[in-house]
Amino acid sequence: MANQSKTRTPSDKASVNDNADMDQDMAPVGEQIRDLRKAKGMTITELAERIGRSVGYVSQIERNISPVAIDRLKGFAEALGVQITWFFQGGAAGPEHERELVVRRGDRRKLTFTGSGLQEELLSPNLSGHFEMIMTDYAPHATTGDELYGRPCQEAALVLEGRLEIWIEDRHFMLEAGDCMTFDGEIPHKSGNPDSTSAKVVWVMSPPTY
C-alpha cells in the first residue's frame, strides 16, 4: 500500500507491532472512521485527543496502514458517538471503481440497536456527501425511544412497507406504505412502528449527521 514507508513515531510503531496478528480484513474500518469524523465536523487532532492517541496513529488507522484492536475501536466508537456494531456489521467493500458511487444490496453497512427492534443499513456509499440515505427496519412495535430528540439536519422519510408513526413535538402523524414526509430534524421528534408486523423506511438526511 502507498505511503507504508512513512516515518512513524515510537508509539505508533508499538501500536502496529501490538496488532500485527490482527486480520487484515479489518482495514476498511479506517475508511469508516474517517468518514464519520468528517461527517461530524471533527478534526483529526480532536479525534486523537478524545481517544488519547497521537495524530500520526489516527492518520495511519484512517488510511488503513495500521489495523485497530477491538479495545481501541471501542474508543473510536465512543469518541465518534456510534455503537461499535457499526464497524463490525459492514458488508463487502465491493469493486474499487464502484466504492464511491454504488452500494450493492449485499454490501450495505448495518447497525443494530440492541434491544430496540431497530436495524439500520447505510444506503449511501459514504458519509462525506451532502446527504445520506439510511434504511431502517422496525420490528413490530419498535420505536426510537420514549424521548423526543433532534439533530441538525433536514430529514425525509419514505415508508416502503408497513406503517410508521412520527411525533414532531405535539403533532402526531401516521404514514402508510408509499407515503413520504419531510421535516426539520432539529425539531424534537421520534418515530415508531404501531403494528404487529414489521415496517421498513428509507430516511434521507442532509447534511449527514449519523
KEVEXVEX-75052 format. One record per atom (N, C-alpha, C): residue in three letters; x, y, z negated. Coordinates in steps of 0.05 Angstrom, whole numbers, padded with zeros to 5 digits, always signed. Each point is the difference from the previous one (the first is absolute). Layout:
N
ALAXYZ;...
//
This chain:
210
MET+00017-00024+00000;MET-00017+00024+00000;MET+00018+00025+00000;ALA-00009+00021+00014;ALA+00016+00024+00002;ALA+00004+00012-00027;ASN+00023+00014-00004;ASN+00007+00015-00024;ASN+00006-00018-00024;GLN+00002-00026+00003;GLN+00006-00017-00023;GLN+00028+00005-00010;SER+00018+00012+00016;SER+00027+00006-00009;SER+00002+00026-00016;LYS-00022+00013-00004;LYS+00000+00026-00015;LYS+00011-00005-00028;THR+00016+00019-00009;THR+00012-00001-00027;THR-00022+00000-00021;ARG+00002-00018-00020;ARG-00020-00001-00021;ARG+00014+00007-00027;THR-00015+00010-00018;THR+00010+00006-00027;THR+00004-00026-00015;PRO+00016-00001-00021;PRO+00003-00025-00016;PRO-00027-00011-00010;SER-00018+00017-00008;SER-00025-00010-00011;SER-00017-00012+00022;ASP+00002+00011+00025;ASP-00015-00011+00022;ASP+00012-00027+00008;LYS+00027-00002+00000;LYS+00012-00026+00006;LYS-00009-00021-00019;ALA-00002+00007-00025;ALA-00008-00020-00020;ALA-00028-00009+00005;SER-00018+00019+00008;SER-00028-00008+00005;SER-00002-00018+00023;VAL+00017+00004+00021;VAL+00000-00018+00023;VAL+00009-00028-00008;ASN+00021-00002-00016;ASN+00010-00026-00008;ASN-00019-00014-00018;ASP-00013+00015-00018;ASP-00020-00012-00018;ASP-00022-00013+00016;ASN-00007+00010+00024;ASN-00023-00009+00015;ASN+00008-00016+00024;ALA+00025-00009+00001;ALA+00010-00013+00024;ALA-00016-00025+00008;ASP-00013-00013-00020;ASP-00015-00024+00006;ASP-00029+00005+00005;MET-00008+00025+00002;MET-00028+00007+00006;MET-00006-00007+00029;ASP-00025-00008+00005;ASP-00008-00008+00027;ASP+00001+00025+00018;GLN+00013-00002+00023;GLN+00002+00023+00017;GLN-00027+00008+00012;ASP-00020-00018-00002;ASP-00026+00008+00010;ASP-00013+00022-00015;MET+00012+00008-00023;MET-00010+00022-00016;MET+00007+00027+00012;ALA+00017+00000+00021;ALA+00010+00026+00011;ALA-00021+00020+00007;PRO-00023-00009+00013;PRO-00021+00020+00007;PRO-00011+00015-00024;VAL+00004-00009-00024;VAL-00009+00015-00024;VAL+00011+00028+00001;GLY+00025+00003+00009;GLY+00012+00026+00001;GLY-00015+00020+00017;GLU-00010-00009+00022;GLU-00016+00017+00017;GLU-00026+00009-00014;GLN-00012-00018-00015;GLN-00024+00007-00014;GLN+00005+00020-00022;ILE+00023-00003-00014;ILE+00007+00019-00021;ILE+00004+00028+00012;ARG+00015+00000+00023;ARG+00005+00026+00013;ARG-00027+00013+00009;ASP-00018-00015+00012;ASP-00025+00011+00009;ASP-00017+00011-00023;LEU-00001-00015-00021;LEU-00016+00008-00024;LEU+00012+00026-00012;ARG+00027+00000-00002;ARG+00013+00024-00011;ARG-00007+00025+00016;LYS+00002-00002+00027;LYS-00005+00022+00017;LYS-00030+00008-00001;ALA-00017-00020-00001;ALA-00029+00006-00001;ALA-00008+00016-00025;LYS+00015-00005-00022;LYS-00005+00014-00025;LYS+00015+00026-00003;GLY+00015+00008+00021;GLY+00015+00025+00000;GLY+00023-00001-00020;MET+00012-00023-00005;MET+00021-00003-00020;MET+00027-00001+00014;THR+00020+00014-00010;THR+00027-00001+00012;THR+00013-00025-00010;ILE+00021-00008+00015;ILE+00015-00024-00008;ILE+00014+00004-00027;THR+00008+00025-00006;THR+00012+00007-00025;THR-00020-00004-00023;GLU-00025+00009+00004;GLU-00021-00002-00020;GLU-00005-00030-00006;LEU-00002-00016+00021;LEU-00005-00028-00004;LEU+00023-00014-00015;ALA+00025+00007+00007;ALA+00023-00011-00014;ALA-00001+00007-00029;GLU-00007+00025-00007;GLU-00002+00008-00028;GLU-00021-00015-00015;ARG-00023-00005+00013;ARG-00022-00014-00013;ARG+00007-00029-00007;ILE+00016-00013+00017;ILE+00007-00028-00005;ILE+00027-00003-00014;GLY+00014+00023-00005;GLY+00025-00001-00014;GLY+00023-00013+00016;ARG+00000+00005+00027;ARG+00021-00011+00017;ARG+00012+00023+00016;SER+00021-00006+00015;SER+00013+00020+00016;SER-00015+00005+00026;VAL+00004+00023+00012;VAL-00011+00007+00026;VAL+00010-00020+00021;GLY+00026-00007-00002;GLY+00011-00019+00019;GLY-00014-00027-00001;TYR-00006-00009-00024;TYR-00014-00026-00003;TYR-00027+00001+00013;VAL-00016+00021-00005;VAL-00026+00003+00012;VAL+00002+00001+00030;SER+00019+00015+00010;SER+00004+00002+00029;SER+00005-00027+00013;GLN+00017-00017-00013;GLN+00006-00026+00010;GLN-00025-00018+00000;ILE-00016+00002-00021;ILE-00025-00015-00001;ILE-00018+00008+00023;GLU-00004+00026+00003;GLU-00019+00010+00021;GLU+00009-00008+00028;ARG+00026-00001+00004;ARG+00011-00008+00027;ARG+00004-00030+00003;ASN-00009-00015-00020;ASN+00002-00029+00001;ASN+00029-00010+00001;ILE+00018+00016-00011;ILE+00028-00009-00001;ILE+00003-00019-00024;SER-00014+00007-00022;SER+00002-00017-00025;SER-00028-00010-00007;PRO-00002-00025-00008;PRO-00025-00011-00010;PRO-00006+00012-00028;VAL-00025-00003-00009;VAL-00007+00011-00026;VAL-00011-00023-00017;ALA+00010-00003-00024;ALA-00009-00021-00018;ALA-00028+00006-00010;ILE-00014-00021-00010;ILE-00028+00003-00008;ILE-00003+00020-00022;ASP+00018-00001-00020;ASP-00003+00019-00023;ASP+00004+00029+00010;ARG+00018+00004+00019;ARG+00004+00027+00010;ARG-00023+00009+00018;LEU-00012-00019+00014;LEU-00023+00006+00016;LEU-00023+00010-00017;LYS-00003-00011-00024;LYS-00020+00010-00019;LYS+00004+00029-00006;GLY+00026+00008-00003;GLY+00006+00028-00005;GLY-00008+00018+00023;PHE+00005-00010+00025;PHE-00008+00016+00024;PHE-00031+00002+00000;ALA-00014-00022-00005;ALA-00029+00001+00001;ALA-00011+00020-00020;GLU+00010+00000-00025;GLU-00009+00018-00020;GLU+00006+00029+00008;ALA+00024+00005+00011;ALA+00007+00027+00007;ALA-00017+00010+00023;LEU-00009-00018+00018;LEU-00015+00008+00023;LEU-00030-00002-00004;GLY-00008-00010-00024;GLY-00028-00001-00007;GLY-00016-00021+00015;VAL+00012-00023+00006;VAL-00014-00023+00012;VAL+00005-00025-00016;GLN-00016-00020+00005;GLN+00004-00026-00013;GLN+00021-00015+00016;ILE+00015-00017-00014;ILE+00021-00014+00013;ILE-00010-00019+00021;THR-00026-00008-00001;THR-00011-00018+00020;THR+00000+00013+00028;TRP+00002+00027+00001;TRP+00002+00013+00026;TRP+00023-00011+00016;PHE+00023-00005-00013;PHE+00024-00008+00014;PHE+00000-00029+00006;PHE-00013-00017-00015;PHE+00002-00029+00003;PHE-00021-00012+00018;GLN-00021+00014+00007;GLN-00021-00011+00016;GLN+00000+00010+00028;GLY+00022+00011+00009;GLY+00002+00010+00028;GLY+00001-00023+00019;GLY-00010+00005+00025;GLY+00002-00020+00021;GLY+00026+00001+00014;ALA+00002-00014+00022;ALA+00025+00001+00016;ALA+00004+00028+00011;ALA+00025+00007+00006;ALA+00007+00027+00009;ALA-00010+00004+00029;GLY-00001-00021+00016;GLY-00009+00003+00027;GLY+00024+00007+00018;PRO-00004-00002+00027;PRO+00022+00007+00018;PRO+00010+00029-00004;GLU+00026+00004+00002;GLU+00011+00026-00006;GLU-00012+00023+00016;HIS-00006-00005+00026;HIS-00010+00021+00017;HIS-00029+00008-00007;GLU-00013-00016-00017;GLU-00028+00006-00008;GLU-00002+00012-00028;ARG+00020-00001-00015;ARG-00002+00006-00029;ARG-00011+00027-00007;GLU+00006+00020+00016;GLU-00010+00027-00006;GLU-00027+00006+00013;LEU-00011-00019+00015;LEU-00024+00005+00015;LEU-00023-00020-00005;VAL+00007-00026-00003;VAL-00020-00021-00001;VAL+00001-00015-00026;VAL-00023-00006-00011;VAL-00002-00018-00023;VAL-00018-00023+00008;ARG+00012-00024+00004;ARG-00015-00024+00007;ARG-00015-00009-00025;ARG-00022-00014+00005;ARG-00018-00009-00022;ARG+00016-00015-00021;GLY+00018-00018+00009;GLY+00014-00016-00019;GLY+00024+00014-00013;ASP+00005+00025+00008;ASP+00024+00015-00010;ASP-00008+00021-00020;ARG-00025+00003-00007;ARG-00008+00021-00018;ARG+00012-00003-00028;ARG+00008+00022-00011;ARG+00009+00000-00028;ARG-00025+00000-00018;LYS+00000-00016-00021;LYS-00023-00003-00017;LYS+00006+00008-00029;LEU-00020+00011-00013;LEU+00002+00007-00028;LEU-00025-00010-00014;THR+00004-00017-00020;THR-00022-00011-00016;THR-00001+00013-00027;PHE-00022+00012-00008;PHE-00003+00012-00026;PHE-00010-00022-00019;THR+00017-00010-00016;THR-00006-00023-00017;THR-00025+00005-00018;GLY-00019-00018+00002;GLY-00023+00001-00017;GLY-00022+00020+00008;SER+00005+00014+00022;SER-00020+00021+00008;SER-00018-00010+00022;GLY+00007-00021+00015;GLY-00015-00009+00022;GLY+00005+00016+00025;LEU+00021+00016+00000;LEU+00007+00016+00024;LEU+00026-00010+00012;GLN+00000-00002+00026;GLN+00025-00005+00015;GLN+00002+00019+00023;GLU+00024+00012+00003;GLU+00003+00020+00021;GLU+00022-00009+00020;GLU-00004+00007+00025;GLU+00019-00006+00021;GLU+00007+00026+00015;LEU+00026+00005+00003;LEU+00008+00024+00014;LEU-00002-00005+00030;LEU-00016+00016+00014;LEU-00004-00003+00029;LEU+00019+00018+00015;SER+00012+00019-00013;SER+00019+00018+00013;SER+00028-00013+00000;PRO+00016+00005+00020;PRO+00027-00013+00001;PRO+00019+00010-00022;ASN-00005+00024-00011;ASN+00016+00011-00022;ASN-00016+00022-00013;LEU+00013+00013-00020;LEU-00014+00022-00015;LEU+00013+00027+00006;SER+00013+00002+00023;SER+00015+00024+00007;SER-00016+00019+00019;GLY-00023-00008+00010;GLY-00015+00016+00019;GLY-00018+00020-00014;HIS-00019+00011+00015;HIS-00018+00021-00010;HIS-00024-00013-00014;PHE-00005-00025+00004;PHE-00022-00014-00013;PHE+00007-00029-00004;GLU-00016-00014-00017;GLU+00004-00028-00004;GLU-00027-00014+00002;MET+00000-00025+00008;MET-00024-00016+00001;MET+00003-00024-00018;ILE-00020-00004-00017;ILE-00001-00022-00019;ILE-00026-00015+00003;MET+00001-00027+00000;MET-00024-00016+00000;MET-00003-00012-00028;THR-00023+00005-00013;THR-00005-00010-00027;THR-00021-00021+00000;ASP+00006-00023-00011;ASP-00019-00021-00005;ASP-00011+00002-00028;TYR-00026+00004-00003;TYR-00013+00002-00026;TYR-00013-00027-00006;ALA+00008-00014-00021;ALA-00013-00024-00008;ALA-00028+00008-00010;PRO-00019-00019-00003;PRO-00026+00006-00011;PRO+00001+00016-00026;HIS-00013+00023+00001;HIS-00003+00018-00023;HIS+00027+00013-00009;ALA+00020-00002+00017;ALA+00026+00013-00007;ALA-00002+00030+00003;THR+00014+00015-00016;THR+00001+00029+00001;THR+00029+00010-00004;THR+00004+00025+00006;THR+00026+00012-00004;THR+00004+00008-00029;GLY-00020-00005-00017;GLY+00002+00006-00028;GLY-00022+00018-00010;ASP-00002+00003-00026;ASP-00022+00016-00012;ASP+00005+00030+00003;GLU+00026+00008+00001;GLU+00007+00028+00000;GLU+00001+00011+00028;LEU-00010+00025+00003;LEU+00004+00015+00025;LEU+00029+00008+00003;TYR+00010+00001+00024;TYR+00028+00009+00004;TYR+00001+00015+00026;GLY+00022+00015+00003;GLY+00004+00016+00025;GLY+00029-00003+00009;ARG+00004+00005+00025;ARG+00027+00000+00011;ARG+00001+00021+00023;PRO+00023+00013+00003;PRO+00002+00023+00018;PRO+00001-00008+00030;CYS-00024-00007+00010;CYS-00002-00006+00029;CYS-00029+00001+00008;GLN-00004-00001+00026;GLN-00026-00003+00012;GLN-00004-00030+00004;GLU-00024-00010-00006;GLU-00006-00029+00002;GLU-00024-00005+00018;ALA+00002-00023+00014;ALA-00023-00009+00016;ALA-00003-00030-00005;ALA-00025-00009-00001;ALA-00005-00028-00004;ALA-00019-00010+00021;LEU+00006-00023+00012;LEU-00017-00014+00019;LEU-00006-00028-00010;VAL-00025-00005-00005;VAL-00008-00026-00011;VAL-00002-00021+00023;LEU+00016-00020-00002;LEU+00000-00021+00021;LEU-00020-00023-00007;GLU+00000-00008-00026;GLU-00017-00021-00009;GLU-00011+00007-00027;GLY-00025-00009-00005;GLY-00012+00004-00026;GLY-00009+00029-00004;ARG-00001+00008-00026;ARG-00008+00027-00007;ARG+00021+00012-00019;LEU+00001+00027+00000;LEU+00018+00014-00018;LEU-00014+00023-00014;GLU+00003+00001-00026;GLU-00010+00022-00016;GLU+00023+00020-00004;ILE-00005+00025+00003;ILE+00020+00021-00006;ILE-00013+00021-00018;TRP+00014+00006-00021;TRP-00008+00022-00018;TRP+00020+00023+00004;ILE-00010+00024+00006;ILE+00017+00023+00002;ILE-00011+00021-00020;GLU+00014+00003-00022;GLU-00010+00015-00023;GLU-00027-00011-00007;ASP-00021+00016+00001;ASP-00027-00010-00009;ASP-00017-00009+00024;ARG+00012-00002+00024;ARG-00015-00009+00023;ARG+00005-00030+00005;HIS-00020-00014+00009;HIS+00001-00029+00005;HIS-00008-00006+00029;PHE+00016-00017+00013;PHE-00005-00007+00028;PHE+00001-00030+00003;MET-00017-00011+00017;MET+00000-00028+00007;MET+00005-00003+00030;LEU+00022-00012+00007;LEU+00007-00004+00028;LEU-00004-00029+00008;GLU-00013-00003+00023;GLU-00005-00026+00012;GLU+00022-00006+00021;ALA+00001-00025+00009;ALA+00019-00007+00021;ALA-00004+00017+00024;GLY+00022+00012+00010;GLY-00001+00018+00023;GLY-00001+00029-00008;ASP-00006+00006-00026;ASP-00001+00028-00009;ASP+00028+00010-00005;CYS+00003+00026+00003;CYS+00026+00013-00005;CYS-00004+00025-00017;MET+00020+00007-00016;MET-00002+00023-00017;MET+00027+00014-00002;THR+00000+00026-00001;THR+00025+00016-00002;THR-00004+00019-00023;PHE+00022+00003-00017;PHE-00002+00019-00023;PHE+00027+00009-00009;ASP+00000+00019-00017;ASP+00025+00011-00012;ASP+00009-00018-00023;GLY+00022-00014+00003;GLY+00009-00019-00019;GLY+00008+00012-00027;GLU+00004+00026-00001;GLU+00006+00013-00025;GLU-00024+00002-00019;ILE-00024-00002+00011;ILE-00024+00001-00016;ILE-00002-00027-00014;PRO-00004+00000-00027;PRO-00001-00026-00014;PRO-00021-00019+00012;HIS+00008-00025+00004;HIS-00018-00019+00013;HIS+00008-00029-00008;LYS-00017-00018+00007;LYS+00006-00029-00004;LYS-00018-00015+00020;SER+00006-00026+00003;SER-00016-00016+00019;SER-00003-00028-00010;GLY-00019-00014+00011;GLY-00005-00028-00008;GLY-00018-00015+00018;ASN-00001-00026-00004;ASN-00017-00018+00016;ASN-00024-00008-00018;PRO-00024+00008+00007;PRO-00023-00005-00017;PRO-00012-00028+00003;ASP+00010-00016+00019;ASP-00013-00025+00007;ASP+00015-00025-00010;SER-00013-00023+00003;SER+00012-00025-00008;SER+00015-00013+00023;THR+00003+00014+00022;THR+00017-00008+00023;THR+00022+00020+00003;SER+00022-00007+00013;SER+00023+00018+00002;SER-00006+00022+00020;ALA+00017+00021-00002;ALA-00002+00023+00018;ALA+00028+00006+00011;LYS+00001+00011+00023;LYS+00025+00007+00013;LYS-00002+00028+00011;VAL+00020+00017-00008;VAL-00001+00028+00007;VAL+00027+00009+00011;VAL+00000+00016+00021;VAL+00025+00012+00010;VAL+00001+00029-00010;TRP+00022+00007-00013;TRP+00004+00028-00010;TRP+00021+00013+00017;VAL-00004+00026+00005;VAL+00021+00017+00013;VAL+00005+00023-00019;MET+00026+00004-00007;MET+00007+00022-00018;MET+00022+00018+00013;SER-00004+00025-00001;SER+00019+00019+00011;SER+00003+00024-00019;PRO+00026+00005-00008;PRO+00024-00015+00007;PRO+00001-00026-00016;PRO+00019-00018+00007;PRO+00002-00025-00015;PRO+00006+00005-00029;THR-00015-00013-00018;THR+00004+00004-00029;THR+00002-00026-00015;TYR+00001-00022+00014;TYR+00000-00026-00013;TYR+00025-00005-00017;
//
